[in-house]
């Protein structure tokens, strides 16, 4: 354990700032009070149309969409995240459906009427346990790998360009999400090394910024990259796009089986993921977007669902590092549609009759409270030091997460710092860190 006193911080910082080449350190110091200044939190939902799920792109029902979005807005939400089904919208590498683009425009018009901003998830070849890869990206042909084949990548860029042409200037268009949990595709039919994954993300972000400049573009990954050294690197995820994304589920991360539904590792899971993501930031003004989180009665007893939502949202908000929290999902999945896993049908905040469920009312109340009177962020003077790399190639790896939760159980409220930063006194000072604890020193 290394204790860093206020005097040592000031002395070392003065020496560093007096030396040459301090521009980067000075920019970090500009964010000195950031963790304690909480901007207005944003609250939203991952929209799932109650009629027809996302197959509604084919059988469009504007009236139902308008009704859905009005109810979402009535809960006090300010944004939605929506899903393109890649195979429907771009059936050919050089063919994007004009009809689908018209439906996209109509959806954003309905969102404008409801007062909701819209994040559009584009390369959605996987969602809710089912694959939606277009035929021209052949899963049986390694040469058509979506992250490596130049012809496939050109087709992907075309899709972004066509979408931007249709909605890029719409007042409710928030930005593009590159794709839904692309790590799933990297782990199945589109294997890719970390350098290759990062190079692809950089290229697609360049395209997003070219066709829709100034928008809120992100890479909507799931937990696997944060719990393992696979696919996109954590460094890339934390420095590209407009915010760093975390998807947080007690079941899929392994927290539920590890800690129990009321355990520390479940109650503080989002908090841990946010702090982990922030540790990789090179810009301390950058925020983390909790783009997906949710609760299923299969994971959490009905009697505890409201308390669960309360504790995870408050613990996330108190980090002071969150841009917004977007629940999965808006509506229960239509039971007339088959083939999905059972748990997918009850994840909504709103039922099939467009009535808010108790969990929906709870999330709405939290949004109203924390948006208008955000709680003060917790001063995290203790930092858990972790290696920049070194997690397993088969996530979820809880090597660091277990230690983080143990510190919480010891009444510490830690942040996380990378080993590469432990001698960077201005950086540590800017984050208010006074104590460093190496992860290997935390006894489980």
C-alpha positions as a Python dict, from the first residue, in 0.01 Angstrom:
ca = {
    (1, 'X'): (0, 0, 0),
    (2, 'X'): (131, 343, -92),
    (3, 'X'): (8, 653, 88),
    (4, 'X'): (24, 977, -107),
    (5, 'X'): (3, 1282, 119),
    (6, 'X'): (-126, 1620, 13),
    (7, 'X'): (225, 1765, 62),
    (8, 'X'): (383, 1507, -169),
    (9, 'X'): (120, 1577, -431),
    (10, 'X'): (180, 1952, -421),
    (11, 'X'): (558, 1925, -418),
    (12, 'X'): (576, 1676, -702),
    (13, 'X'): (312, 1855, -907),
    (14, 'X'): (497, 2185, -874),
    (15, 'X'): (818, 2022, -995),
    (16, 'X'): (647, 1861, -1290),
    (17, 'X'): (462, 2175, -1391),
    (18, 'X'): (783, 2373, -1372),
    (19, 'X'): (953, 2139, -1615),
    (20, 'X'): (928, 2133, -1993),
    (21, 'X'): (658, 1942, -2177),
    (22, 'X'): (373, 1996, -1928),
    (23, 'X'): (98, 2071, -2175),
    (24, 'X'): (-63, 1728, -2151),
    (25, 'X'): (-47, 1726, -1770),
    (26, 'X'): (-193, 2076, -1754),
    (27, 'X'): (-488, 1965, -1965),
    (28, 'X'): (-554, 1689, -1715),
    (29, 'X'): (-541, 1934, -1427),
    (30, 'X'): (-814, 2140, -1591),
    (31, 'X'): (-1049, 1859, -1490),
    (32, 'X'): (-939, 1863, -1126),
    (33, 'X'): (-1285, 1919, -983),
    (34, 'X'): (-1471, 1720, -1247),
    (35, 'X'): (-1568, 1419, -1034),
    (36, 'X'): (-1742, 1655, -792),
    (37, 'X'): (-1936, 1857, -1049),
    (38, 'X'): (-2227, 1651, -1169),
    (39, 'X'): (-2390, 1772, -1491),
    (40, 'X'): (-2749, 1690, -1566),
    (41, 'X'): (-2782, 1313, -1600),
    (42, 'X'): (-2964, 1177, -1899),
    (43, 'X'): (-3215, 895, -1870),
    (44, 'X'): (-3359, 687, -2149),
    (45, 'X'): (-3458, 343, -2270),
    (46, 'X'): (-3358, 98, -2536),
    (47, 'X'): (-3674, 112, -2742),
    (48, 'X'): (-3841, -219, -2829),
    (49, 'X'): (-4162, -162, -3028),
    (50, 'X'): (-4450, -336, -2857),
    (51, 'X'): (-4603, -434, -3192),
    (52, 'X'): (-4388, -651, -3413),
    (53, 'X'): (-4059, -602, -3223),
    (54, 'X'): (-3796, -471, -3469),
    (55, 'X'): (-3955, -675, -3745),
    (56, 'X'): (-4175, -365, -3756),
    (57, 'X'): (-3925, -219, -4004),
    (58, 'X'): (-4104, -446, -4254),
    (59, 'X'): (-4463, -400, -4134),
    (60, 'X'): (-4458, -35, -4035),
    (61, 'X'): (-4723, 96, -3796),
    (62, 'X'): (-4663, 466, -3740),
    (63, 'X'): (-4959, 499, -3504),
    (64, 'X'): (-4821, 229, -3273),
    (65, 'X'): (-4474, 386, -3280),
    (66, 'X'): (-4618, 726, -3186),
    (67, 'X'): (-4816, 572, -2900),
    (68, 'X'): (-4510, 388, -2769),
    (69, 'X'): (-4288, 694, -2773),
    (70, 'X'): (-4548, 910, -2604),
    (71, 'X'): (-4562, 667, -2312),
    (72, 'X'): (-4183, 658, -2294),
    (73, 'X'): (-4176, 1037, -2282),
    (74, 'X'): (-4445, 1037, -2011),
    (75, 'X'): (-4199, 849, -1789),
    (76, 'X'): (-3962, 1144, -1812),
    (77, 'X'): (-3717, 983, -2052),
    (78, 'X'): (-3516, 1215, -2276),
    (79, 'X'): (-3371, 971, -2530),
    (80, 'X'): (-3409, 629, -2686),
    (81, 'X'): (-3161, 391, -2846),
    (82, 'X'): (-3298, 204, -3147),
    (83, 'X'): (-3182, -98, -3347),
    (84, 'X'): (-3137, -142, -3720),
    (85, 'X'): (-3171, -502, -3829),
    (86, 'X'): (-2876, -514, -4064),
    (87, 'X'): (-3007, -799, -4279),
    (88, 'X'): (-3334, -613, -4344),
    (89, 'X'): (-3196, -268, -4407),
    (90, 'X'): (-2894, -359, -4616),
    (91, 'X'): (-2970, -688, -4795),
    (92, 'X'): (-2687, -627, -5044),
    (93, 'X'): (-2343, -472, -5003),
    (94, 'X'): (-2439, -191, -5243),
    (95, 'X'): (-2811, -190, -5166),
    (96, 'X'): (-2978, -11, -4876),
    (97, 'X'): (-3357, -23, -4866),
    (98, 'X'): (-3512, 315, -4942),
    (99, 'X'): (-3832, 199, -4776),
    (100, 'X'): (-3646, 126, -4453),
    (101, 'X'): (-3483, 468, -4466),
    (102, 'X'): (-3829, 624, -4496),
    (103, 'X'): (-3940, 428, -4191),
    (104, 'X'): (-3632, 553, -4005),
    (105, 'X'): (-3728, 911, -4090),
    (106, 'X'): (-4082, 844, -3970),
    (107, 'X'): (-3954, 706, -3640),
    (108, 'X'): (-3741, 1015, -3579),
    (109, 'X'): (-4040, 1234, -3662),
    (110, 'X'): (-4241, 1048, -3397),
    (111, 'X'): (-3952, 1091, -3153),
    (112, 'X'): (-3945, 1463, -3225),
    (113, 'X'): (-4315, 1484, -3148),
    (114, 'X'): (-4250, 1308, -2816),
    (115, 'X'): (-3940, 1515, -2736),
    (116, 'X'): (-3694, 1224, -2748),
    (117, 'X'): (-3343, 1216, -2892),
    (118, 'X'): (-3249, 902, -3086),
    (119, 'X'): (-2925, 704, -3094),
    (120, 'X'): (-2926, 477, -3400),
    (121, 'X'): (-2749, 141, -3367),
    (122, 'X'): (-2637, 51, -3717),
    (123, 'X'): (-2445, -273, -3784),
    (124, 'X'): (-2683, -486, -3586),
    (125, 'X'): (-2603, -841, -3688),
    (126, 'X'): (-2686, -977, -3344),
    (127, 'X'): (-2951, -885, -3089),
    (128, 'X'): (-3127, -1054, -2801),
    (129, 'X'): (-2967, -1390, -2873),
    (130, 'X'): (-3047, -1407, -3245),
    (131, 'X'): (-2828, -1339, -3551),
    (132, 'X'): (-2926, -1087, -3818),
    (133, 'X'): (-2620, -1092, -4043),
    (134, 'X'): (-2688, -1001, -4406),
    (135, 'X'): (-2630, -1272, -4666),
    (136, 'X'): (-2340, -1085, -4827),
    (137, 'X'): (-2141, -1119, -4503),
    (138, 'X'): (-2108, -1497, -4522),
    (139, 'X'): (-2038, -1651, -4180),
    (140, 'X'): (-1901, -1963, -4350),
    (141, 'X'): (-1646, -1765, -4553),
    (142, 'X'): (-1358, -1625, -4346),
    (143, 'X'): (-1270, -1393, -4633),
    (144, 'X'): (-1593, -1199, -4571),
    (145, 'X'): (-1503, -1113, -4211),
    (146, 'X'): (-1689, -789, -4135),
    (147, 'X'): (-1392, -642, -3949),
    (148, 'X'): (-1122, -726, -4207),
    (149, 'X'): (-1253, -768, -4562),
    (150, 'X'): (-1210, -437, -4752),
    (151, 'X'): (-1516, -498, -4972),
    (152, 'X'): (-1736, -573, -4671),
    (153, 'X'): (-1608, -265, -4492),
    (154, 'X'): (-1690, -50, -4795),
    (155, 'X'): (-2042, -190, -4782),
    (156, 'X'): (-2064, -101, -4415),
    (157, 'X'): (-1949, 254, -4486),
    (158, 'X'): (-2218, 282, -4753),
    (159, 'X'): (-2483, 194, -4494),
    (160, 'X'): (-2367, 476, -4265),
    (161, 'X'): (-2359, 717, -4558),
    (162, 'X'): (-2713, 630, -4666),
    (163, 'X'): (-2845, 661, -4311),
    (164, 'X'): (-2675, 997, -4266),
    (165, 'X'): (-2827, 1116, -4590),
    (166, 'X'): (-3173, 1028, -4460),
    (167, 'X'): (-3154, 1142, -4096),
    (168, 'X'): (-2816, 1308, -4040),
    (169, 'X'): (-2968, 1654, -4010),
    (170, 'X'): (-3282, 1551, -3826),
    (171, 'X'): (-3319, 1754, -3504),
    (172, 'X'): (-3368, 1437, -3299),
    (173, 'X'): (-3075, 1241, -3440),
    (174, 'X'): (-2830, 1201, -3152),
    (175, 'X'): (-2568, 993, -3331),
    (176, 'X'): (-2463, 650, -3454),
    (177, 'X'): (-2381, 349, -3241),
    (178, 'X'): (-2147, 141, -3457),
    (179, 'X'): (-2330, -182, -3378),
    (180, 'X'): (-2496, -381, -3105),
    (181, 'X'): (-2242, -570, -2891),
    (182, 'X'): (-2007, -638, -3180),
    (183, 'X'): (-1784, -846, -2954),
    (184, 'X'): (-2039, -1126, -2986),
    (185, 'X'): (-1973, -1136, -3360),
    (186, 'X'): (-1597, -1119, -3299),
    (187, 'X'): (-1628, -1423, -3075),
    (188, 'X'): (-1825, -1629, -3328),
    (189, 'X'): (-1801, -1602, -3707),
    (190, 'X'): (-1584, -1289, -3737),
    (191, 'X'): (-1268, -1359, -3538),
    (192, 'X'): (-1030, -1068, -3514),
    (193, 'X'): (-716, -971, -3323),
    (194, 'X'): (-722, -670, -3092),
    (195, 'X'): (-515, -451, -3330),
    (196, 'X'): (-745, -547, -3617),
    (197, 'X'): (-1056, -472, -3412),
    (198, 'X'): (-923, -132, -3310),
    (199, 'X'): (-825, -45, -3666),
    (200, 'X'): (-1178, -130, -3783),
    (201, 'X'): (-1337, 84, -3511),
    (202, 'X'): (-1113, 378, -3600),
    (203, 'X'): (-1206, 350, -3967),
    (204, 'X'): (-1580, 333, -3900),
    (205, 'X'): (-1566, 625, -3657),
    (206, 'X'): (-1388, 822, -3929),
    (207, 'X'): (-1677, 744, -4160),
    (208, 'X'): (-1934, 846, -3899),
    (209, 'X'): (-1760, 1178, -3842),
    (210, 'X'): (-1734, 1235, -4217),
    (211, 'X'): (-2101, 1171, -4298),
    (212, 'X'): (-2252, 1301, -3970),
    (213, 'X'): (-2003, 1543, -3812),
    (214, 'X'): (-2055, 1672, -3460),
    (215, 'X'): (-2288, 1391, -3353),
    (216, 'X'): (-2275, 1156, -3053),
    (217, 'X'): (-2113, 850, -3211),
    (218, 'X'): (-2025, 553, -2986),
    (219, 'X'): (-1927, 186, -2995),
    (220, 'X'): (-2199, -6, -2808),
    (221, 'X'): (-2001, -299, -2672),
    (222, 'X'): (-2104, -551, -2409),
    (223, 'X'): (-1905, -655, -2101),
    (224, 'X'): (-1660, -896, -2265),
    (225, 'X'): (-1397, -634, -2354),
    (226, 'X'): (-1400, -493, -2001),
    (227, 'X'): (-1369, -840, -1845),
    (228, 'X'): (-1111, -980, -2087),
    (229, 'X'): (-839, -896, -2336),
    (230, 'X'): (-1047, -976, -2643),
    (231, 'X'): (-1168, -783, -2945),
    (232, 'X'): (-1159, -406, -2904),
    (233, 'X'): (-900, -297, -2651),
    (234, 'X'): (-1013, -106, -2346),
    (235, 'X'): (-778, 173, -2448),
    (236, 'X'): (-957, 209, -2782),
    (237, 'X'): (-1303, 195, -2627),
    (238, 'X'): (-1206, 467, -2379),
    (239, 'X'): (-1060, 709, -2633),
    (240, 'X'): (-1273, 680, -2949),
    (241, 'X'): (-1622, 811, -3004),
    (242, 'X'): (-1796, 1065, -2785),
    (243, 'X'): (-1842, 848, -2474),
    (244, 'X'): (-1725, 516, -2336),
    (245, 'X'): (-1993, 246, -2334),
    (246, 'X'): (-2073, -15, -2072),
    (247, 'X'): (-2349, -274, -2079),
    (248, 'X'): (-2415, -407, -1731),
    (249, 'X'): (-2610, -723, -1651),
    (250, 'X'): (-2570, -924, -1333),
    (251, 'X'): (-2629, -1254, -1515),
    (252, 'X'): (-2412, -1219, -1826),
    (253, 'X'): (-2113, -1076, -1637),
    (254, 'X'): (-2122, -1365, -1389),
    (255, 'X'): (-2186, -1130, -1096),
    (256, 'X'): (-2516, -1298, -1009),
    (257, 'X'): (-2370, -1646, -965),
    (258, 'X'): (-2063, -1504, -792),
    (259, 'X'): (-2227, -1275, -536),
    (260, 'X'): (-2601, -1349, -523),
    (261, 'X'): (-2875, -1107, -626),
    (262, 'X'): (-2826, -886, -317),
    (263, 'X'): (-2449, -919, -310),
    (264, 'X'): (-2196, -638, -327),
    (265, 'X'): (-2083, -741, -672),
    (266, 'X'): (-2436, -709, -808),
    (267, 'X'): (-2536, -389, -627),
    (268, 'X'): (-2212, -219, -734),
    (269, 'X'): (-2164, -383, -1073),
    (270, 'X'): (-2240, -74, -1281),
    (271, 'X'): (-2031, 139, -1047),
    (272, 'X'): (-1734, -95, -1096),
    (273, 'X'): (-1772, -100, -1472),
    (274, 'X'): (-1793, 280, -1485),
    (275, 'X'): (-1484, 321, -1267),
    (276, 'X'): (-1296, 62, -1472),
    (277, 'X'): (-1382, 235, -1799),
    (278, 'X'): (-1287, 576, -1659),
    (279, 'X'): (-944, 446, -1558),
    (280, 'X'): (-860, 413, -1928),
    (281, 'X'): (-965, 769, -2014),
    (282, 'X'): (-697, 1009, -2127),
    (283, 'X'): (-950, 1295, -2117),
    (284, 'X'): (-1093, 1332, -1767),
    (285, 'X'): (-1386, 1530, -1905),
    (286, 'X'): (-1501, 1228, -2104),
    (287, 'X'): (-1809, 1047, -1973),
    (288, 'X'): (-1924, 686, -1952),
    (289, 'X'): (-2264, 595, -2094),
    (290, 'X'): (-2444, 308, -1923),
    (291, 'X'): (-2606, 221, -2252),
    (292, 'X'): (-2772, -98, -2135),
    (293, 'X'): (-2875, -230, -1795),
    (294, 'X'): (-3184, -411, -1685),
    (295, 'X'): (-3349, -665, -1460),
    (296, 'X'): (-3527, -995, -1515),
    (297, 'X'): (-3749, -1182, -1269),
    (298, 'X'): (-3537, -1483, -1364),
    (299, 'X'): (-3236, -1312, -1203),
    (300, 'X'): (-3395, -1106, -927),
    (301, 'X'): (-3709, -1189, -725),
    (302, 'X'): (-4008, -972, -814),
    (303, 'X'): (-4020, -848, -455),
    (304, 'X'): (-3667, -705, -489),
    (305, 'X'): (-3682, -558, -840),
    (306, 'X'): (-3763, -203, -731),
    (307, 'X'): (-3496, -202, -462),
    (308, 'X'): (-3250, -347, -711),
    (309, 'X'): (-3317, -69, -961),
    (310, 'X'): (-3283, 190, -687),
    (311, 'X'): (-2947, 70, -560),
    (312, 'X'): (-2778, 12, -897),
    (313, 'X'): (-2888, 347, -1040),
    (314, 'X'): (-2784, 542, -731),
    (315, 'X'): (-2447, 367, -714),
    (316, 'X'): (-2387, 448, -1080),
    (317, 'X'): (-2489, 812, -1038),
    (318, 'X'): (-2265, 869, -737),
    (319, 'X'): (-1953, 807, -946),
    (320, 'X'): (-2002, 1145, -1110),
    (321, 'X'): (-1867, 997, -1432),
    (322, 'X'): (-2188, 894, -1607),
    (323, 'X'): (-2337, 1068, -1910),
    (324, 'X'): (-2663, 878, -1892),
    (325, 'X'): (-2839, 555, -1798),
    (326, 'X'): (-3044, 380, -2065),
    (327, 'X'): (-3258, 89, -1947),
    (328, 'X'): (-3311, -232, -2138),
    (329, 'X'): (-3580, -209, -2241),
    (330, 'X'): (-3890, 2, -2302),
    (331, 'X'): (-4161, -258, -2370),
    (332, 'X'): (-4217, -625, -2299),
    (333, 'X'): (-4165, -831, -2612),
    (334, 'X'): (-4484, -928, -2791),
    (335, 'X'): (-4563, -1289, -2686),
    (336, 'X'): (-4705, -1355, -3033),
    (337, 'X'): (-4349, -1345, -3165),
    (338, 'X'): (-4169, -1673, -3098),
    (339, 'X'): (-3805, -1788, -3100),
    (340, 'X'): (-3658, -1562, -2832),
    (341, 'X'): (-3528, -1674, -2495),
    (342, 'X'): (-3797, -1666, -2228),
    (343, 'X'): (-3632, -1387, -2030),
    (344, 'X'): (-3655, -1146, -2328),
    (345, 'X'): (-4033, -1123, -2290),
    (346, 'X'): (-4042, -958, -1946),
    (347, 'X'): (-3755, -706, -1954),
    (348, 'X'): (-3971, -405, -2038),
    (349, 'X'): (-4062, -107, -1821),
    (350, 'X'): (-4396, -91, -2007),
    (351, 'X'): (-4639, -375, -2072),
    (352, 'X'): (-4806, -486, -2394),
    (353, 'X'): (-5102, -258, -2326),
    (354, 'X'): (-4867, 42, -2312),
    (355, 'X'): (-4905, 78, -1936),
    (356, 'X'): (-4597, 149, -1722),
    (357, 'X'): (-4511, -140, -1492),
    (358, 'X'): (-4404, -80, -1130),
    (359, 'X'): (-4041, -101, -1242),
    (360, 'X'): (-4110, 160, -1508),
    (361, 'X'): (-4259, 396, -1251),
    (362, 'X'): (-3959, 337, -1025),
    (363, 'X'): (-3709, 418, -1299),
    (364, 'X'): (-3912, 727, -1387),
    (365, 'X'): (-3899, 845, -1026),
    (366, 'X'): (-3523, 789, -1012),
    (367, 'X'): (-3480, 981, -1336),
    (368, 'X'): (-3684, 1273, -1203),
    (369, 'X'): (-3492, 1285, -876),
    (370, 'X'): (-3139, 1237, -1005),
    (371, 'X'): (-3179, 1448, -1317),
    (372, 'X'): (-3312, 1750, -1131),
    (373, 'X'): (-3122, 1709, -804),
    (374, 'X'): (-2817, 1496, -883),
    (375, 'X'): (-2653, 1352, -576),
    (376, 'X'): (-2301, 1466, -498),
    (377, 'X'): (-2036, 1235, -635),
    (378, 'X'): (-1833, 1044, -381),
    (379, 'X'): (-1476, 1158, -320),
    (380, 'X'): (-1269, 853, -412),
    (381, 'X'): (-933, 908, -246),
    (382, 'X'): (-841, 537, -257),
    (383, 'X'): (-748, 384, -591),
    (384, 'X'): (-722, 19, -682),
    (385, 'X'): (-418, -17, -909),
    (386, 'X'): (-456, -265, -1194),
    (387, 'X'): (-235, -362, -1491),
    (388, 'X'): (-316, -190, -1818),
    (389, 'X'): (-357, -535, -1976),
    (390, 'X'): (-353, -888, -1840),
    (391, 'X'): (-708, -1025, -1825),
    (392, 'X'): (-803, -1365, -1961),
    (393, 'X'): (-891, -1426, -2322),
    (394, 'X'): (-1213, -1598, -2212),
    (395, 'X'): (-1418, -1340, -2019),
    (396, 'X'): (-1565, -1271, -1777),
    (397, 'X'): (-1243, -1245, -1577),
    (398, 'X'): (-1312, -1115, -1224),
    (399, 'X'): (-947, -1079, -1118),
    (400, 'X'): (-985, -705, -1061),
    (401, 'X'): (-1358, -694, -993),
    (402, 'X'): (-1329, -926, -692),
    (403, 'X'): (-1071, -693, -535),
    (404, 'X'): (-1283, -387, -604),
    (405, 'X'): (-1582, -542, -430),
    (406, 'X'): (-1364, -650, -136),
    (407, 'X'): (-1252, -289, -84),
    (408, 'X'): (-1617, -181, -80),
    (409, 'X'): (-1686, -442, 187),
    (410, 'X'): (-1398, -290, 386),
    (411, 'X'): (-1583, 45, 384),
    (412, 'X'): (-1362, 201, 121),
    (413, 'X'): (-1511, 367, -186),
    (414, 'X'): (-1243, 315, -448),
    (415, 'X'): (-1172, 437, -794),
    (416, 'X'): (-938, 254, -1033),
    (417, 'X'): (-599, 358, -1169),
    (418, 'X'): (-380, 187, -1428),
    (419, 'X'): (-25, 88, -1336),
    (420, 'X'): (103, 315, -1611),
    (421, 'X'): (-34, 616, -1422),
    (422, 'X'): (86, 551, -1067),
    (423, 'X'): (388, 782, -1100),
    (424, 'X'): (191, 1053, -1278),
    (425, 'X'): (143, 1284, -979),
    (426, 'X'): (-52, 1558, -1161),
    (427, 'X'): (-293, 1297, -1292),
    (428, 'X'): (-343, 1143, -947),
    (429, 'X'): (-384, 1484, -793),
    (430, 'X'): (-640, 1587, -1054),
    (431, 'X'): (-849, 1286, -952),
    (432, 'X'): (-814, 1355, -579),
    (433, 'X'): (-634, 1025, -516),
    (434, 'X'): (-431, 999, -194),
    (435, 'X'): (-391, 623, -151),
    (436, 'X'): (-288, 353, -397),
    (437, 'X'): (-361, -14, -334),
    (438, 'X'): (-224, -270, -578),
    (439, 'X'): (-482, -531, -672),
    (440, 'X'): (-250, -814, -561),
    (441, 'X'): (-237, -669, -209),
    (442, 'X'): (-613, -707, -160),
    (443, 'X'): (-679, -1033, 19),
    (444, 'X'): (-993, -1219, -82),
}
